[in-house]
Amino acid sequence: MAESTPLLKASDLPLKEIPGSYGPVFWGAFKDKMDFYWREGTPKFYETRRDKYKSTVYRTNVAPGPPGFSNPQVVMLLDQKSYPILFDVSKVEKRDVFTGTYMPSTKYNGGYRILPYLDPSEEKHTKTKEFCFDVLKLSVPRILPSFHSAISECFNSWEAALAKSGKVNFATALTPATFKFNVKAFIGRDPTEAGTNSLGTSGPTYTQLWQFPQIAPILVVPVPKILIPLAEVVVHTFPIPFLFVKYFYGKLTKFFQTYATELLDLAESKHGLGREEATHNLLFYTLFNSWGGINIFFPGMLKRLGALSPEEQLEVANDVRKAISAEGGLTLKALSQMTLVTSLVYEALRIDPPVPFQYAHAKMDLVIESHDSSFSVKKGEMLAGYMPLACKDPVVFKEPDTFLPKRFMGDGSKLLKYVLWSNGPQTEEPSTSNKHCAGKDFILTMGPLFVAEIYSRYDYMQIDADGNLTILTKKRIPRRA
Ligand code: HEM
């Protein structure tokens, strides 16, 4: 038998031409872009092509594309067998692909290529990721008290608004609460506290104004039909200049320079990072990676909880309360004993992965396998994944579109290797030699903690399709006999 090239994986699966096409120059990309933003949206954009080509691996253009953005041509991966190639940094390069086929100007980060844009082969990746790990480690003692105080304010505000008007959009109080918590946990300072360069109550707004232009090119902006051409030109055709948000980013930077001095000292003395560079990295970890991620994850999970029946929610509440009573309080150890809550959090991250896209360039000629075929990819080609479909792969998950809180309990834990939200399987750990999310453990603490705080205080909640809390039933204290 002829020996296969070492770079190519021997496979019994038939080697097929990758289906799909990029279409005529410019127009092909334009058509796909219009389908993505306006005609189909997600996940339909990916599903229609998957169904048309009868393949979970195919060629397509992705947004944003020409004229203002770089090459949109990718090989799309949508199943559990092909997807993990995106995590294998021995085969793919992850340089400047954090936001996809385009990269926002480094002016959004003080002129630096910060950690999420670095490939593990770059020395700076190791230094900045080690710094990030230290920031997370130092936050541990602050997590429980800071979260309890911030989320209690949020709950009080929900209750007051519900009593007044019968419903409340949960985000109104949750967004500032998670912001306050996140900044306090990471740098030890309440961002709303008065003082030099305090952010007051404007932190979430400044941050969202800074985040928006960086991700706008891949956002489907909800606008009336008549405004689509305008939205196209302003948001999806050329990068938005940093100048528009310079003022807000300046405010955020000053806050970090003033109050994160101990962490910045550590970045200089232990990790050999320049103070400026460390500031922009730290700001990004705190406000973009962490708060940005939580800001998608918590609302998504809350909607899933609010859709559970009163009996199911009571079961979750009992899991929380049993652990709290065994440990004498809501501690990290108590969290680790909440088996249903832990499974529920994994299920929320599986069904609605908060960061849905991943990108990488093939470092070499490769053979990629789906469940039924194999495909050749050339060195330099861009690979892309849409995680919500890979995490609903019916070959791996039964009832993939249903939210099953107990899915990962008991034997179900064997499926954790297919939960990919953190840019890698749950059975693997982030390190300086991979691109696995540095905040994986932090989020796996925060998810259960959020659920535990809710069900320590409430028995039941109901949320409508617009994200309004309509019922919030306080925990019933059992009567003494
Ligand atoms: C639910 C919340 C979060 C989600 C869904 C999430 C998801 C991800 C994903 C998918 C990536 C890889 C992106 C890519 O390169 O393709 C990533 C990377 C990263 N995340 Fe998270 N993340 C979350 C929270 C956090 C938190 C709390 C931190 C804490 C600082 C964090 C820090 C990072 C960093 C620094 C990277 C880059 C890692 C590297 O370059 O090696 N993330 N995250």
Residues whose N, C-alpha, C, O or C-beta is under 5 A from the ligand:
A	BS01	HEM	F98 L115 P116 L118 C132 Y285 N289 S290 G293 I294 F297 P354 V355 F357 Q358 Y359 W421 S422 N423 S431 N434 K435 H436 C437 A438 G439 F442 I443
